[in-house]
Amino acid sequence: MQPVEWARGVVTDVKAGSWPGVQLLGCAVGTRTIPALAYTALVGPLEPGCAVALNLNAWQLGLGTGGLGFVVARLDGGGGPADAPEPSAIGAAVQTGAGGPGGIPPDTGYLVKARYSPLQVVAQGVDSPGSPHHGVLAQATDLGGLPVVVADLHSSLPAICAGALAAQPGLRLAYVMTDGAALPLVFSKTVARLRASGQLCATITAGQAYGGDHEAASVHSALLAARHVARADVAVAIQGPGNLGTGTVWGFSGVAAGEAINAAAILGGRPVGCLRISGADRRPRHRGLSHHSVTAYGQVALRPADLVLPIFGPELGPELVSLGGQVVAQARWLGPPWGIHHLVKVATDGLLEVLRAVPGLNTMGRGLEDDPAAFLAAAAAGRHAAALAATG
Protein backbone atom coordinates (compact mmCIF):
# COMPACT_ATOMS: atom_id res chain seq x y z
CA MET A 1 0.00 0.00 0.00
CA GLN A 2 1.26 3.45 -0.87
CA PRO A 3 1.49 5.90 2.04
CA VAL A 4 -0.81 8.89 1.98
CA GLU A 5 0.69 11.84 0.12
CA TRP A 6 0.06 14.66 2.58
CA ALA A 7 0.53 18.34 1.81
CA ARG A 8 -0.10 21.64 3.49
CA GLY A 9 -1.95 24.07 1.25
CA VAL A 10 -3.51 27.50 1.36
CA VAL A 11 -6.90 28.13 -0.24
CA THR A 12 -6.54 30.61 -3.09
CA ASP A 13 -10.12 30.64 -4.36
CA VAL A 14 -13.52 28.96 -4.12
CA LYS A 15 -14.70 27.81 -7.54
CA ALA A 16 -18.06 28.77 -9.01
CA GLY A 17 -18.82 25.11 -9.79
CA SER A 18 -19.28 24.22 -6.12
CA TRP A 19 -22.58 22.68 -5.01
CA PRO A 20 -24.35 22.31 -1.63
CA GLY A 21 -22.12 20.49 0.83
CA VAL A 22 -19.08 20.64 -1.45
CA GLN A 23 -16.57 23.38 -2.15
CA LEU A 24 -14.29 23.16 -5.18
CA LEU A 25 -11.12 25.03 -4.39
CA GLY A 26 -7.83 26.19 -5.74
CA CYS A 27 -5.07 25.47 -3.22
CA ALA A 28 -1.51 26.73 -3.35
CA VAL A 29 0.93 23.92 -2.55
CA GLY A 30 4.46 25.20 -2.77
CA THR A 31 4.77 26.88 -6.17
CA ARG A 32 1.76 25.07 -7.69
CA THR A 33 -1.97 25.65 -7.49
CA ILE A 34 -3.94 22.41 -7.57
CA PRO A 35 -7.68 21.68 -7.67
CA ALA A 36 -9.07 20.47 -4.37
CA LEU A 37 -12.39 19.49 -2.82
CA ALA A 38 -13.75 20.06 0.68
CA TYR A 39 -16.81 18.52 2.31
CA THR A 40 -18.19 21.33 4.44
CA ALA A 41 -19.99 18.94 6.80
CA LEU A 42 -16.58 17.53 7.77
CA VAL A 43 -14.24 20.53 7.71
CA GLY A 44 -16.58 23.54 7.70
CA PRO A 45 -16.80 26.24 5.02
CA LEU A 46 -13.47 27.54 3.75
CA GLU A 47 -12.41 30.86 2.31
CA PRO A 48 -9.27 32.18 0.61
CA GLY A 49 -6.36 32.28 3.03
CA CYS A 50 -7.35 29.20 5.04
CA ALA A 51 -4.51 26.78 5.68
CA VAL A 52 -5.56 23.19 5.06
CA ALA A 53 -4.17 19.67 5.17
CA LEU A 54 -4.58 17.86 1.84
CA ASN A 55 -4.58 14.22 0.77
CA LEU A 56 -3.04 14.23 -2.73
CA ASN A 57 -3.18 10.53 -3.61
CA ALA A 58 -6.07 10.78 -6.08
CA TRP A 59 -4.65 13.95 -7.63
CA GLN A 60 -1.28 12.31 -8.22
CA LEU A 61 -2.98 9.36 -9.93
CA GLY A 62 -4.87 11.71 -12.25
CA LEU A 63 -8.14 9.85 -11.71
CA GLY A 64 -11.01 10.76 -14.02
CA THR A 65 -13.45 10.74 -11.10
CA GLY A 66 -12.17 12.46 -7.96
CA GLY A 67 -8.72 13.28 -9.31
CA LEU A 68 -8.38 16.14 -6.88
CA GLY A 69 -6.70 17.02 -3.64
CA PHE A 70 -9.07 16.32 -0.74
CA VAL A 71 -9.16 18.61 2.27
CA VAL A 72 -8.66 16.50 5.37
CA ALA A 73 -8.62 19.26 7.98
CA ARG A 74 -8.57 23.00 8.41
CA LEU A 75 -5.29 23.94 10.03
CA ASP A 76 -6.25 27.47 11.02
CA GLY A 77 -9.04 29.96 10.55
CA GLY A 78 -7.38 31.92 7.78
CA GLY A 79 -5.20 34.11 9.99
CA GLY A 80 -3.67 31.59 12.36
CA PRO A 81 -4.57 29.35 15.32
CA ALA A 82 -6.07 32.24 17.26
CA ASP A 83 -9.16 32.32 15.05
CA ALA A 84 -9.48 28.56 14.49
CA PRO A 85 -13.04 27.14 14.69
CA GLU A 86 -14.38 26.29 18.13
CA PRO A 87 -14.26 22.55 18.94
CA SER A 88 -17.47 20.54 18.78
CA ALA A 89 -19.35 19.83 22.00
CA ILE A 90 -17.87 16.34 22.19
CA GLY A 91 -14.38 17.61 21.36
CA ALA A 92 -14.65 20.31 24.00
CA ALA A 93 -15.74 17.75 26.58
CA VAL A 94 -12.72 15.59 25.79
CA GLN A 95 -10.39 18.60 26.00
CA THR A 96 -11.70 19.54 29.45
CA GLY A 97 -11.64 15.97 30.74
CA ALA A 98 -15.43 15.64 30.86
CA GLY A 99 -15.60 13.26 27.90
CA GLY A 100 -14.01 9.93 27.16
CA PRO A 101 -14.75 6.47 25.83
CA GLY A 102 -18.49 5.88 25.63
CA GLY A 103 -19.18 9.57 26.04
CA ILE A 104 -21.15 10.07 22.83
CA PRO A 105 -24.82 10.59 23.73
CA PRO A 106 -27.07 7.68 22.64
CA ASP A 107 -29.20 9.90 20.40
CA THR A 108 -26.14 10.78 18.31
CA GLY A 109 -26.48 7.42 16.58
CA TYR A 110 -24.79 4.07 16.53
CA LEU A 111 -23.51 3.74 12.99
CA VAL A 112 -19.83 4.42 12.37
CA LYS A 113 -19.09 4.74 8.65
CA ALA A 114 -15.81 4.81 6.75
CA ARG A 115 -14.93 2.71 9.78
CA TYR A 116 -11.49 2.83 11.36
CA SER A 117 -10.25 5.36 8.86
CA PRO A 118 -8.98 8.73 10.16
CA LEU A 119 -12.16 10.36 8.82
CA GLN A 120 -14.72 7.91 10.10
CA VAL A 121 -18.08 9.51 10.83
CA VAL A 122 -20.81 8.74 13.34
CA ALA A 123 -24.30 8.91 11.88
CA GLN A 124 -27.81 8.40 13.16
CA GLY A 125 -28.84 5.19 11.42
CA VAL A 126 -32.39 4.70 10.27
CA ASP A 127 -32.08 1.21 11.75
CA SER A 128 -30.22 2.26 14.94
CA PRO A 129 -31.85 1.78 18.35
CA GLY A 130 -31.93 5.55 18.84
CA SER A 131 -33.72 6.19 15.55
CA PRO A 132 -37.42 7.11 15.48
CA HIS A 133 -37.72 4.54 12.69
CA HIS A 134 -36.05 1.71 14.59
CA GLY A 135 -39.38 0.16 15.61
CA VAL A 136 -40.59 0.10 12.02
CA LEU A 137 -37.42 -1.49 10.70
CA ALA A 138 -37.21 -3.94 13.58
CA GLN A 139 -40.50 -5.38 12.33
CA ALA A 140 -40.02 -4.90 8.57
CA THR A 141 -38.98 -8.04 6.73
CA ASP A 142 -40.55 -7.62 3.30
CA LEU A 143 -40.53 -5.09 0.47
CA GLY A 144 -44.06 -5.97 -0.56
CA GLY A 145 -43.24 -6.18 -4.26
CA LEU A 146 -41.36 -2.86 -4.42
CA PRO A 147 -39.62 -2.54 -7.82
CA VAL A 148 -35.87 -2.11 -7.29
CA VAL A 149 -33.80 -0.96 -10.25
CA VAL A 150 -30.16 -2.03 -10.00
CA ALA A 151 -27.36 -0.65 -12.17
CA ASP A 152 -23.59 -0.79 -12.38
CA LEU A 153 -22.73 2.87 -13.02
CA HIS A 154 -23.81 5.94 -11.07
CA SER A 155 -24.24 7.77 -14.39
CA SER A 156 -27.31 5.61 -15.05
CA LEU A 157 -29.24 7.21 -12.18
CA PRO A 158 -30.64 10.36 -13.87
CA ALA A 159 -31.69 8.43 -16.97
CA ILE A 160 -33.44 5.76 -14.86
CA CYS A 161 -35.31 8.49 -13.00
CA ALA A 162 -36.20 10.26 -16.25
CA GLY A 163 -37.59 7.09 -17.80
CA ALA A 164 -39.64 6.22 -14.72
CA LEU A 165 -41.06 9.72 -14.22
CA ALA A 166 -41.89 10.13 -17.91
CA ALA A 167 -44.04 7.02 -17.61
CA GLN A 168 -45.60 8.00 -14.27
CA PRO A 169 -44.92 11.61 -13.21
CA GLY A 170 -46.17 11.11 -9.65
CA LEU A 171 -43.85 8.24 -8.71
CA ARG A 172 -41.86 8.46 -5.49
CA LEU A 173 -38.30 7.39 -6.27
CA ALA A 174 -35.75 6.65 -3.55
CA TYR A 175 -32.03 6.28 -4.24
CA VAL A 176 -30.04 3.69 -2.29
CA MET A 177 -26.33 4.45 -2.63
CA THR A 178 -24.17 1.40 -2.06
CA ASP A 179 -20.57 1.66 -0.94
CA GLY A 180 -18.63 0.32 -3.93
CA ALA A 181 -17.33 3.71 -5.04
CA ALA A 182 -17.57 7.19 -3.47
CA LEU A 183 -18.55 6.98 0.18
CA PRO A 184 -19.85 10.54 0.76
CA LEU A 185 -23.15 10.97 -1.07
CA VAL A 186 -22.55 14.72 -1.27
CA PHE A 187 -19.79 14.06 -3.83
CA SER A 188 -22.52 13.38 -6.43
CA LYS A 189 -23.67 16.49 -8.29
CA THR A 190 -26.23 14.23 -9.97
CA VAL A 191 -27.93 13.43 -6.68
CA ALA A 192 -27.86 17.08 -5.66
CA ARG A 193 -29.74 18.00 -8.85
CA LEU A 194 -32.24 15.15 -8.58
CA ARG A 195 -32.96 15.88 -4.92
CA ALA A 196 -33.30 19.64 -5.49
CA SER A 197 -35.70 19.10 -8.40
CA GLY A 198 -37.86 16.71 -6.39
CA GLN A 199 -37.23 13.74 -8.66
CA LEU A 200 -35.93 11.80 -5.67
CA CYS A 201 -38.10 11.65 -2.57
CA ALA A 202 -35.24 10.35 -0.41
CA THR A 203 -31.64 9.20 -0.45
CA ILE A 204 -30.38 6.33 1.70
CA THR A 205 -26.69 5.57 2.14
CA ALA A 206 -25.92 1.92 2.80
CA GLY A 207 -22.97 0.20 4.41
CA GLN A 208 -19.88 2.41 4.57
CA ALA A 209 -21.47 5.13 2.39
CA TYR A 210 -22.79 8.15 4.29
CA GLY A 211 -24.56 11.47 3.92
CA GLY A 212 -28.03 10.45 2.72
CA ASP A 213 -31.34 11.59 4.12
CA HIS A 214 -31.22 8.27 5.95
CA GLU A 215 -28.24 6.10 6.92
CA ALA A 216 -28.48 2.30 6.86
CA ALA A 217 -26.19 -0.45 8.07
CA SER A 218 -26.66 -2.60 4.96
CA VAL A 219 -28.23 -2.64 1.51
CA HIS A 220 -31.01 -4.79 2.93
CA SER A 221 -31.86 -2.24 5.64
CA ALA A 222 -31.62 0.56 3.09
CA LEU A 223 -34.13 -1.11 0.77
CA LEU A 224 -36.49 -1.72 3.68
CA ALA A 225 -36.15 1.93 4.64
CA ALA A 226 -36.98 2.97 1.07
CA ARG A 227 -40.22 1.00 1.30
CA HIS A 228 -41.30 1.52 4.89
CA VAL A 229 -39.78 4.90 5.84
CA ALA A 230 -39.48 6.85 2.59
CA ARG A 231 -42.68 5.25 1.22
CA ALA A 232 -41.09 4.96 -2.20
CA ASP A 233 -42.89 3.47 -5.19
CA VAL A 234 -39.57 2.52 -6.79
CA ALA A 235 -36.07 2.18 -5.31
CA VAL A 236 -32.90 2.60 -7.35
CA ALA A 237 -29.76 0.90 -5.98
CA ILE A 238 -26.44 1.96 -7.52
CA GLN A 239 -22.95 2.65 -6.22
CA GLY A 240 -21.80 6.26 -5.98
CA PRO A 241 -19.55 7.99 -8.52
CA GLY A 242 -16.14 6.48 -9.21
CA ASN A 243 -16.67 2.87 -10.32
CA LEU A 244 -13.48 0.84 -9.87
CA GLY A 245 -12.45 -1.43 -12.74
CA THR A 246 -9.26 -3.35 -13.46
CA GLY A 247 -9.99 -4.93 -16.84
CA THR A 248 -10.35 -8.39 -15.25
CA VAL A 249 -13.45 -10.55 -15.01
CA TRP A 250 -13.96 -10.06 -11.28
CA GLY A 251 -11.97 -6.95 -10.47
CA PHE A 252 -14.61 -4.23 -10.56
CA SER A 253 -16.80 -2.67 -7.90
CA GLY A 254 -19.95 -3.19 -9.99
CA VAL A 255 -20.09 -6.86 -8.97
CA ALA A 256 -22.19 -5.47 -6.12
CA ALA A 257 -25.03 -5.01 -8.62
CA GLY A 258 -25.55 -8.77 -8.51
CA GLU A 259 -25.59 -8.67 -4.72
CA ALA A 260 -28.21 -5.91 -4.79
CA ILE A 261 -30.36 -8.10 -7.05
CA ASN A 262 -30.12 -10.85 -4.43
CA ALA A 263 -31.05 -8.47 -1.60
CA ALA A 264 -34.10 -7.12 -3.43
CA ALA A 265 -35.34 -10.60 -4.30
CA ILE A 266 -34.71 -12.08 -0.86
CA LEU A 267 -36.74 -9.25 0.69
CA GLY A 268 -39.71 -9.80 -1.60
CA GLY A 269 -39.05 -6.96 -4.01
CA ARG A 270 -39.14 -7.05 -7.80
CA PRO A 271 -35.55 -6.57 -8.97
CA VAL A 272 -34.99 -4.89 -12.34
CA GLY A 273 -31.53 -5.14 -13.85
CA CYS A 274 -30.36 -2.17 -15.89
CA LEU A 275 -27.90 -3.42 -18.50
CA ARG A 276 -24.67 -1.54 -19.11
CA ILE A 277 -24.64 -0.94 -22.86
CA SER A 278 -22.42 1.17 -25.07
CA GLY A 279 -22.06 1.83 -28.75
CA ALA A 280 -19.08 4.14 -28.32
CA ASP A 281 -16.76 2.67 -25.67
CA ARG A 282 -13.33 2.02 -27.18
CA ARG A 283 -12.80 -1.05 -25.00
CA PRO A 284 -14.16 -4.23 -26.65
CA ARG A 285 -15.23 -5.68 -23.30
CA HIS A 286 -17.73 -2.83 -22.88
CA ARG A 287 -19.03 -2.60 -26.47
CA GLY A 288 -22.60 -3.73 -26.85
CA LEU A 289 -23.39 -5.50 -23.58
CA SER A 290 -20.61 -4.86 -21.04
CA HIS A 291 -18.90 -7.80 -19.41
CA HIS A 292 -19.73 -6.08 -16.11
CA SER A 293 -23.42 -6.82 -16.65
CA VAL A 294 -22.68 -10.37 -17.80
CA THR A 295 -20.65 -11.10 -14.68
CA ALA A 296 -22.81 -9.31 -12.11
CA TYR A 297 -26.14 -10.63 -13.36
CA GLY A 298 -24.97 -13.92 -14.81
CA GLN A 299 -22.74 -15.14 -11.98
CA VAL A 300 -23.19 -13.03 -8.85
CA ALA A 301 -26.99 -12.73 -8.91
CA LEU A 302 -28.48 -15.98 -7.65
CA ARG A 303 -32.10 -14.84 -7.73
CA PRO A 304 -34.07 -14.01 -10.89
CA ALA A 305 -34.61 -10.44 -12.00
CA ASP A 306 -36.18 -8.65 -14.95
CA LEU A 307 -33.26 -7.71 -17.20
CA VAL A 308 -34.38 -4.91 -19.50
CA LEU A 309 -33.41 -5.20 -23.17
CA PRO A 310 -33.94 -1.78 -24.79
CA ILE A 311 -35.48 -2.00 -28.25
CA PHE A 312 -34.16 0.71 -30.53
CA GLY A 313 -36.67 1.60 -33.23
CA PRO A 314 -35.81 2.57 -36.81
CA GLU A 315 -36.30 6.25 -35.97
CA LEU A 316 -33.03 6.06 -34.00
CA GLY A 317 -31.02 5.05 -37.06
CA PRO A 318 -29.48 1.83 -38.36
CA GLU A 319 -26.45 1.91 -36.04
CA LEU A 320 -28.58 1.80 -32.90
CA VAL A 321 -30.92 -0.79 -34.41
CA SER A 322 -27.91 -2.98 -35.15
CA LEU A 323 -26.49 -2.40 -31.66
CA GLY A 324 -29.80 -3.40 -30.11
CA GLY A 325 -29.75 -6.67 -32.02
CA GLN A 326 -26.20 -7.30 -30.85
CA VAL A 327 -27.21 -6.76 -27.21
CA VAL A 328 -30.17 -9.15 -27.51
CA ALA A 329 -27.81 -11.81 -28.83
CA GLN A 330 -25.22 -11.16 -26.11
CA ALA A 331 -27.83 -11.26 -23.34
CA ARG A 332 -29.46 -14.51 -24.38
CA TRP A 333 -27.20 -16.49 -22.02
CA LEU A 334 -28.69 -14.62 -19.05
CA GLY A 335 -32.21 -15.96 -19.66
CA PRO A 336 -33.77 -19.40 -20.19
CA PRO A 337 -32.75 -22.06 -20.84
CA TRP A 338 -29.22 -21.13 -19.74
CA GLY A 339 -29.80 -18.36 -17.20
CA ILE A 340 -32.30 -17.60 -14.45
CA HIS A 341 -33.42 -14.11 -15.45
CA HIS A 342 -36.43 -12.80 -17.32
CA LEU A 343 -35.32 -10.96 -20.45
CA VAL A 344 -37.85 -8.15 -20.90
CA LYS A 345 -37.89 -6.17 -24.13
CA VAL A 346 -38.84 -2.53 -23.56
CA ALA A 347 -39.43 -0.04 -26.37
CA THR A 348 -37.48 3.20 -26.19
CA ASP A 349 -39.79 5.32 -28.33
CA GLY A 350 -39.96 8.89 -27.05
CA LEU A 351 -37.16 8.40 -24.51
CA LEU A 352 -34.50 10.22 -26.51
CA GLU A 353 -36.58 13.42 -26.32
CA VAL A 354 -37.07 12.86 -22.59
CA LEU A 355 -33.33 12.44 -22.07
CA ARG A 356 -32.47 15.58 -24.02
CA ALA A 357 -34.19 17.55 -21.28
CA VAL A 358 -32.01 15.99 -18.55
CA PRO A 359 -29.01 18.16 -17.63
CA GLY A 360 -25.53 16.79 -17.14
CA LEU A 361 -25.87 13.32 -18.65
CA ASN A 362 -22.38 11.88 -18.83
CA THR A 363 -20.89 8.41 -18.67
CA MET A 364 -17.17 7.79 -18.93
CA GLY A 365 -16.75 11.23 -20.46
CA ARG A 366 -19.46 10.67 -23.08
CA GLY A 367 -22.70 12.63 -23.31
CA LEU A 368 -26.09 11.69 -24.71
CA GLU A 369 -25.23 12.44 -28.33
CA ASP A 370 -21.92 10.56 -28.03
CA ASP A 371 -23.40 7.34 -26.63
CA PRO A 372 -27.22 7.40 -26.68
CA ALA A 373 -27.52 3.64 -26.14
CA ALA A 374 -26.07 3.88 -22.62
CA PHE A 375 -28.72 6.33 -21.46
CA LEU A 376 -31.60 4.82 -23.42
CA ALA A 377 -30.93 1.46 -21.74
CA ALA A 378 -31.13 3.11 -18.32
CA ALA A 379 -34.28 5.05 -19.21
CA ALA A 380 -35.89 1.84 -20.47
CA ALA A 381 -35.17 0.19 -17.10
CA GLY A 382 -36.88 3.12 -15.40
CA ARG A 383 -39.86 2.81 -17.76
CA HIS A 384 -40.20 -0.88 -16.91
CA ALA A 385 -39.99 -0.23 -13.17
CA ALA A 386 -42.76 2.35 -13.49
CA ALA A 387 -44.92 -0.22 -15.26
CA LEU A 388 -44.31 -2.69 -12.41
CA ALA A 389 -45.19 -0.04 -9.84
CA ALA A 390 -48.46 0.65 -11.67
CA THR A 391 -49.51 -2.98 -11.21
CA GLY A 392 -49.14 -2.66 -7.43
N, C-alpha and C positions, 0 to 999 in steps of 0.2 A: 504494500500500500504506500502510495506517495504521501509524504507529510503535507499538511495544509500550508499553502503559500500565503502567509500573512503579510499585510502591509498597512502602514499608517498613511492615511490620506486626509486631504482637506477638501470639503465640498466647495466646488467653484460655482455651480449653478444647478437649479432644479429645472428639469426639462418639461416642456409643454405637453409631452405625451404621457405624463403621469396619469394614473387613474385612482379611484378611491381605495385607500389602504396601501398604495404603492407609490413611491417616489422614484422616478428615474433621474439620476444625478450625473453630473460630471465631477470627477474627483481627481485632484492633483496628487500624483504619487511620484515623488522625486521631480524629474523634469518632464514627466508625461502626464497627460490628462486622459483618464480612462472612463468608460461608461460604467456606472454602478447602479445597484438597485437596493432600496431600503423598504422594509415592511414597517410601516409606522406603528402597527400594534405591538411590535417587538422592541423597536428602538426609539419610538417617538418621532414627531416631525422634525425634519432637518432643514437648515437654511445655509446659504453660503457662509463660509468661515468655520463651520463646525468641523472639528477633528474627529475622525472615525477610524475604527479598525475594520479592515477589509479582508475577506477571503477571496483570493484571486485564482483559485484552481480552475473554475469553469471558464474564466476569461483567458487564461493561458492555453486552455485546450481549444479555444475558438469555437465552442459549441454553437450550433444553429439556434437551439432553444436554450435560453439562460446563459449565454456566453458573456457574462458580465462579472464585474466585481460585486460581491454581496456584502452589505454593511452588517457586521456582526455586533458592533456596539458603538455607542457615542462616547468618545473619550473626554469631551468637555462640552460646554454649552456655547461654544463659538468664541468665547473670549478667555477661556481657561477654567480650571477646576472650580473657581469661586462661584461661577454661575452655572454649574452642572445641574441637571434635573434632580429634584428631590427623590429620594428612594421610595419605592412602593411601601405600602403599610406593612407587608410581610418583611420586606428588606429592612425597614426601620426597626421592626421588632427584633430581628436577628442582631442588628448592630447594637442595640441597647441591652441585649441579653434577655429580652422578654420572649423571644422566639426560639425555635429549635426543632429538632426532629419531631414530626407529628403535629407541628404547630399550625398547619394550614387548616382554616375552618372547614368543617364538613360541607357547607353549602358552596364551597369553591369548586367542587367537582372531584371526581376520582379517576379521570382518564388522563394519563400522561402520554403525550404523543411526541413523535420524533425521539423515542425513548432512549435514554442514556447517552444522548448526544449533548454537546455543550449548550445547544439551544432547544432543549426539550421544553414543551409547554404543558401546562395543566389546564384542562378544559372541562367544563360541565358537560358530561355525557348525557345524551338523551336517554340512555339506558342505565345511568348511574343511580345508586340508591338515593342520592340527594336531588335527583331530577323530578320535576312535577309530572313527568311522563313515565317515571319508572314503573308505576303500578300498571299502566297500560301495556308496556312492553314486557313486563313480567308475565302477563297473561297471554300476550299475542304469540301465536305459533303458526299463523297461516296468512298468506297474502290475499286469499279470497279471489283468485283469478286475476290479480293485477297484471296487466301487460308490463313487461320489463324489457326494454330495448338495451342490448349489449353491443358495444363496439370496441374496436382496438384503439383507434386514434381519437384524441380529444377534439381534433378538428372536425369530426363528424357531428359533434353536439349541436351546433346551430342549424345544420341542415336537417337533422332528425327532428328538432323542435319545429322548424318551418314546415316540414312535411306533415307532421301531426296536427299542427294548428291550422294549416290550410284545409285539412279535411274536417276538423272540428274545432272552430275558433274558441270554444269555451272550455277546452280541456285544461285540467290542472296537471302540469308536468313538474316532477321533482327530479333533481339531478343528484345521483349518488356518485361521489368522486372516490374512486379506489386509490390505493397508495402505491401504484406501480411506477409513477413518474413524479411530477412535482408534488410535494407534500402540502405547502400552503395553498389553499384554494384561491387566495387573493392574487396569486401570480397570474391567474387566467383573466385576461381582458375580455375574452368571450363570455365567461360567466358573469362578469360585471355588467356587460351589455344586456344579456338575457334577463338578469335579475332586475335591472333598472327598468327595462321595457315591460316587465310583468309576464314575460313568456315562461319563466320558471316561478312556480309558487314557493319553492323551497330548495335549499341545497343542503346536502348531508355528507359530511366527510367521514369516511370509514377507515378503520385500522389506524395506521400512522399518519394519514392525511388529517389536516386540521383547518379550521377557519370557516366552516359552513354555518348555516343557520342552526343546524343541529350537528352534534358530534356523536359518532357511534363507534363502539369497540370493534365491530366487524362488519363485513358486507351484509351478512344476514340481518344483524340488528338494524343496519341502515335501511335495508329494503322494508323491513317491518315498520320502521319509523316513517318511511315514505307513505305507506298504506294507512297506518293507524294514527299517526301524529300529523303529518302534512296533509292527509286526506287526498293524496294524488290519484288521478285517474290513470296515469302512466308514469312509470319510473324509467330513468335513463341511467345506466351504470357504465361509466367509462373512466379510465385513468385520467389524471391531470395532464397538462402539457409536458412534453419532453419524453416521449416514448423512447425506451432504450432498445437498440437492436445491434446485433453483432454479425449478422450475415450467416448465422448458423440456424439449424432447424429449431433448437430449443432456446437459444440465447436471446430472447426478447421479452420485454415486460408485458407485452400484450397476451402472453399465455394466460394471464389472469382473466381474459374474456371468457375462456372456457370454464373457469372456476365460478364466474358470476352466473353463467348459464346454469350450472349445477345448483347454486344457491337459490336462484329464482324458482327452479323447478322443485327442489326439495321443499320449499316453503309454500308450494301451492300457487305459484304465479304462472304466468304464461310467457316464457322467455322468447324473445325475438332477436335473432342474430343478424346484425348489420354486417354485410360482407365488405371487406376492404378491397376495392376495385380501382384500377387505374388504367388509363389509356395513354399516359404520358410519362410514367416513371421510367427512368433510364435503366433501372436494375431489372433484369429478366424475372427475378423471383417475385417481383411485385407487379408485373404486367398482367393485365387481365385480373384474375383472382389471385390475390396475394397469398404466398405460402403462410403468412401469419394467420389468416382465416382458416386455411386448410388444417394447420396444426392445432390451433385453439379449439375449433369446433369439431374437427375430425378425431382428435386424440385426447384432448384434455376434458372436453365436455362429455360426461357420461350419461346425461339425461337429454331427452329429445327437446328440440326447440324448432320454431319456425325460422328457417333461413330464407331471407328475402332476396329473390332474384329479380333485379330491376329489368323491365322490358323496355328497350329503347325503340320507339316507333320511327317510321320512315321520315317523319318531320325533323328528326334530329340529325339526319344525314347518314350516308352509308358506313362511315367509319364507326360511329357509335352502334349502329345496327349489327355490324360485324363483331364488334367487341362484346356486345350482349350475347351473341351466339357463342362466342369463345367462353364466356363466363359460365353459361349454362352447361357447356360440355365439361369445363373444369370442375364444376360443383357437383356433378352427378354422383361422385363417389361419396358424398356426404349424406345422400338420401338412399332410400331403399333401391335395390336389395342389399347394398353394401354398407350403408350408413344408417344411423338412427334418426336423422332429422327429417323434418317435413320441408321440402323445397317448395316455397310459395312464390309464384310469379306475380309481380305487382307492376302494373302499368305506370309509366312515369309522365304521362301526358299532362301538360300544364305545370309541371314541377320546375321546369327551367325558368319560367317567368316568375314563379314564387321565389326561387333562389336568387334571382337577379335583384330582388329587393332586400336581400339579407346583407348587411354590411360586414366587411372583414373576412369573408370566406377565404381560407388559405390552408392548404395542406402540403407539407414538405416544400414550401416556397412557391406552390402553384395555386393560382386563383381559379375561379369558376370557368372562365373562358379557356384557361390552359388545360384543365382536366375535369370537364363536366361530369364524367362518369363517376368520379369519386363522390361528388356531392349529390348526384341524382340517386346513387345507391343508398346513401344515408337518408335522404328525403323519402325514398320509397319505404324504408324500414319504419320511419315515423308514420307514414300514411297507413301502413299495415297495422301498426300498434293502435292508431286511432280507430280503425275498423274493429279491432278486437275489443277496445274499450266500449264501443257503441253497442256491442252485443251483451254487455254486462258480465 
